[in-house]
Amino acid sequence: MGSDDHAGTVLSAAQLRAVCEPALFDFETTETLEPMADFIGQDRAMEAIGLAARMRHRRFNLFVHGPEGTGRHSAVLRILQQEAAARPAPQDWVYVHNFDNPDKPRAICLPRGVGPRLRDAMRELVDDLANDIPALFDSEEYQSRRAAIEEEFSGRRDTAFKALGEAARDRDVAILRTPMGFALAPMKEGEVLKSEAIARLPEDERVEIQKHLADTEQELEEFLSALPRLEKEHRAEVTRLNAELAEAAVATAMKEATAAFGKIAVLVPYFEAVRTDIIANAELFLKAGARGEDGPFPVATARVHDDLRFHRYGVNVMVSVADDTGQGAPVVVETLPTLANLTGRIEYLPTMGTLVTDFTQIRPGALHRANGGYLLLDARRVLSEPFAWDALKRCLETEAVHVITAAERMGLIATTTLEPDPIPLDVRVVLVGDRLLHLLLEDLDPDFSELFRVAAEFGDDMTRDPETLRLLARMLAKIVRDEKLRHVTRDGVAAMVDAATRMAEDQTKLSLRMSALWDILREADHLAGQAGAATVTADHVEAAQRAAERRADLPRERMQDMIGRGTILISTRGSVVGQVNGLTVAQLGRARFGWPVRITARVRVGAGQVIDIEREVKLGGPIHSKAVLILSSFLSTRYAPEEPLSLWASLVFEQTYGGIEGDSASVAELCALLSALAEVPLSQSFAVTGSINQMGEVQPVGGINEKIEGFFDSCRAQGLTGRQGVLIPRRNADNLMLRPDVVAAVAAGQFQIHAISHVDQAMEILTGLPAGVRGMNDEFPGGTVNGNVEVRLLDFAEARRGFAQPEITVTTTGAEDS
């Protein structure tokens, strides 16, 4: 490093940027490289993913977390697909009608590929019966047997009525048919007697007529009451005949339809239940045939016109994999993990002004499709969907998929619904999220740690050394081949290495945010194509970076424009007491840039208060408030330790109207405060960044490159003098990866970067005076910054004691002097 003295270290241009030399690579282009198959720098994460993918215990589900852009999704997906290919494809699952309890459809597990064939066979069976049964009932055999039944029961009825009539005639009683039914009337010599004639008869004859009428009426009532029983017997006989003929037709059709499924034991009771139900409901097929319908299963495009009466014989295939595809276990990625998309849903059909459903309206969810394999979900999306997280945990805990709709959970269902059999679940769930979400779930959800035993963390950087540089070059070769891009020259690879180092903000590291790196490569390939180049070179890579920066550079340009025009007050020349240039970083979407901000301090006698104006107006965050308290503690313990701190001071970031958070300006704030106390001016040619501790040591901060570049741009706009520069923490020296124009300015002596480790070094650079070290007499030397600060604080303490003295009144008595 450069010269290291009490005033800090002046960094050389070579220390400001780690440049990858193309000569480090022994290839001309990536065309000759063997592509890298695995992700680099993520060994721990890969081990964890592999463990979860291969472990069969149900609780070893996986949570993958890490920074965005590190390739979490693609890495997990690739490993899961590799493991899934070696596993057998899962069996089929279907829902069928439950003839004993229609509201509880049965789930049946079938060999792979059988589900669709069974569905088609049942459709063909019912369609055939819809044609065969009506034809059978129109046959001459059926008609003759039916006519015989009708004749038999008609004859029985007529015989009984004839016997009743003859008994009535023997009693001289006539049975008359009227519009209201039957009526009885007495007769004499074959003529019906009128009421006047009956009244003229002797009493004993009238009594006998009434008796004959009563006996006949009782027999008529017995005949009429026997008719429903006779009709019931008639219907039973017809039904028996229908069942006998239907059974023969159904048996033949069932034998043909189910021949291919005879070895599947689980289907035997189902086929028997179907056979029994079809025979019992043969009239449904007669009605379908009478209407001239094409069949009970209309085409799918006319689903709203489906005849619900025949759904009971259908098969709802939930999951099926063709047995000749050679496909392994499923890997399902659900991008919208709602409750319905996870566990399935039950749809409803409008029928006669109401909503109805049956088992054919059950739709599978991601858990059904992933059963026997892997399910990849975004953790934040699952947690944000109502009821989805609870449903997922329940399915994993019970090892079964329960189809429950959100309306059921909320109690909003006002129509009939179903309770399908749960389907046994064997699935490995992988959640992808961030570290904070993982910590919150572990802390707040007791079920999470029980169900997700494995965590894979993706890092955001790796060590930069010759081996990792070669690995990165091979990764570039893989992307080039996978996406059919132009091959990259070795100087282009070196430029990509520099880009990765800049992203990592560490000269000893390479960023693993591969998505951002590949975006640079893709844009560089596009620029190479526009230029007609056969390969991607360093010029194309650098041009792609500049183009990306320019697209997001409008906020930075406007800020620098306001500084250049004097709208935002920033001085890069001269010296001022109690005023210093601090540095801050803004993150606006993908745009990240730094700019200087003026920090001022004012002091006077007081009771030991250091007022943080940002905190007082609630613009300062807790970390910033902590930093101000730390520098207040530093003042109290370093200067005049035997005296109470008799100071009132105020600190403020000028012309800032948003929130202030962080402690990276605490060194600058302390310098402004010490300048105001010592009454020595600070050079405005410098900007200061760094965090302070109670010992006055300077601690590293983030965004160091953007901060330096932001002040450099302001100095360049106002004119570089050669005396301008930035004071940074010494421990941030390895984080420097500055723009080439800043490095060039430092090399030309137009700009300076000082690395400091203590606030005293900052004060010496900013004031040009020695900081001063407490001597043997326990005092700071006169003419030093620290000496001036301590003298000023002692003066404040003395003045404060003077203000605290009680007022003394002197009263004299006796004779006046002559």
Phi, psi and omega in degrees: 000175182287192181299133183243107179228188184296338181271010179100188184242129174271118184279140177277167180299326181293338181273355188267349183203130175271112184257128177275123180275129179303334181295347178291340183259141183257028178228160178271314176220169180289354180298329183270359183271148172278122183301146180278123184279325185256166174283139182267148174076007183235042185299316182297316180297319181296321178297317181294319179295318179298320178298311181296324182290326184265334182291129184268350179296138190293338184270358182270048171286164194237138170243121181253126179223160182157175182295153175297144175087004180270004178085027182299309184298312184293323179294314179298315183298320182294316181294318180297320179294323177296315180292322182295326181297333181271356180260155177288150176293147182287165176283167179279151173231133178228156170251138177230165181292140175262104186290341177275325181216090186301337181281355181235078181303148181267138174261132181235132176267129183235158175301155184305130177085355183280328185308304180299325179293321177295317178302313181295322180295319180291323176297316180294321178302309184290322177296320179294317180294328178296338176263321187286318184295311176302321179295321179296321182283348174267359184288158181296322180299313181296317183297319180292318178293324177292320179295323178297319178295316180297318181295319181299311184287328176294319179295318178299320180292317182292321180298315180296321182289324180294318179296322178296318180295318181295319178297323179293319180295324177299332179267007185058044177238132179259135175259114185252139175270130178232166176302338182265000180129224181256147176226150180248141179214141178286153179230160174211120182058039175081003180244143179284128180279138175273167184296327179293323180291322179295323182294333181275352181286156176298161184299316183294329178287322178296321179296319180294321178297317180298322179294316179297321178296317181295319179295319180292320179299320180295319179293324177296318178297320179295323178294314181294322179290338179279342182298313178302321179295321179294321179293323178296317177297323178296313179297320179298321179292321177295317179298318178298320178295315178300316181296321181298315180288318180296322181298321179294316180293317181293319181299318179295313181294319180295321181297319179290318185289326187259006183301323183284350185243016186297333183273000181265102189298324185294341182272347183300308179294330178293314179297323179294319178295320177297314181301312181299318183290322179295318179297319181289338183239039182298333182296336176300320180288327176296317180294320179298319179291324181295330181275356179070030182288155178287341181154162183285351180242088177295167180296160186296332182292344180250039186303324183293343179258010179301142176276107185295340182297331185260000177298332184300337181260006180276176177229122179263106181279114179275313181219134177204141174233128180302136186283357181247013183274339184074010182288143178272209180293151182283149170234111187248131175248113180257110184276343178232081188278063172287170178301314181294320181288338179274307189254002181094174182213165176243119180268162183234150179245136177284125180219115176053046175082006178224171180254129178231163180210167173208184188294340179289347181264008176281128181246140183286156174249183182298326179294325175294313184292330182270357183303129184089000182218232190227145178233122182253124184228151171274121187299317183296323180290321177298316182291335182275348180270132181302133175067353186292315183296315179297320180294319179298314180297319181296317180296320179292322182290318182272352181057042179205149178264117178256123179274103179229126182276160177298324180297322176296317180300326182267357179072033184257358182288125180243018180219178182294146178222182186240160172233078183295150173304134173294144180262126179306139188243130173225094186215149172254117181265133178240119176259138178243125181205205179246171186295320181299317180296321178297316179295319180295318179295318179297325184278324191254341183242105182295337180283336187299311183294335179285326185265332183241087187275345185243135175235134177243119182253126177268126176281164181255359176204169176215164182296138178266111177212173183305323181293313180292331176295319178294321178296320178296321178298321178290327174296320176300318179298323179294314180297318179302316183284320182295321184258006176056048176268173174287146178291155186254133176287167182293329175289331173293320176297318178299320178295324177293324176298315179298321178296320179293324177292319177299318178296323180286342182056041179201125182294341182260007185232163170237134179291142175255015174280075190297329182298322178291322178295317182292331175297320176298316180297317180297318179291323177296322177297320178298316179295322177297320178296320178296326181275357181075021181276149181275337181226166177265124182250177178300324179299319180292320179296313180294323178295322178296320178295317179295320180296318179295319178295320181295321180298329182255013191266359185299314178301318180296317180298319179295320178296314179294327177296318179293325177292316180296326181274355179087006176294317171260124187279109176224126178256135176242013176219162175079184181223144183218141177283133175070023181221135182213156176268117173265175182228140179221164181233137176248142176239107180242094185064235178275347181280127178226122183209159179248160174203158180278155176220138181281130176244129181235155179223143176228143183226157173195176177296140180194198185253028176089028181260134170245108186272121172266101185299324179300319180289323182298327181261012176063032172259347180265135178277174184296325180292319177296319178297322177298318180298320179294321177294325178295315180291331174295320177295322178300316178298316185296326187262343183266323186250134178045059186295342181273351183249148175293145179290108186254064190228142165237122182223151176232142178233141180205147169271114183287142173058038170244135187234011175241187181290147176244122180221152180104167182242014185288349178258007186291329175295315179298319179297319179294321178298318179296321181292317178295322178298317180294323179288316182281347182058042175241138184284151176256140178293130178273001178282351182244153168241151187234137171221151181146155178258148183247149170245182186291345178268359182084007179280145182267128183251153184291159181225172179264168177064030188295322181294313180297324180295312180299314183294325178296317179289324177301316180297322179293318179295319180296322179295327181264357179104119179284134183251347184090348179254358182276155180179187183229139173260122182235160175296141179301326182286356175266001185299324180286348180272000184282127173213067191282161177299149180302327181291327176290318179298319180296321179295321177294317180298328180274001180078017180268349184209151183231148173228118182254133175258121184239156179236355180213153181295332178300321179296320178298317182294323179295320180291319186283331183255337186079003179254154174293147180288321179093134179241137182298127187269193182295331179277011179063030177230154174280143179298149176292152180080004177257164181297311183294323177298315179297321180296314182294319178299318181294321179290325175294321177297319178298319181294319178295316180297322180294322177296323179297322178292333184275350182291135178291149180287133184254125178253126181256125179243130181249147178230167178098183184287146178286150176292139178273000000 
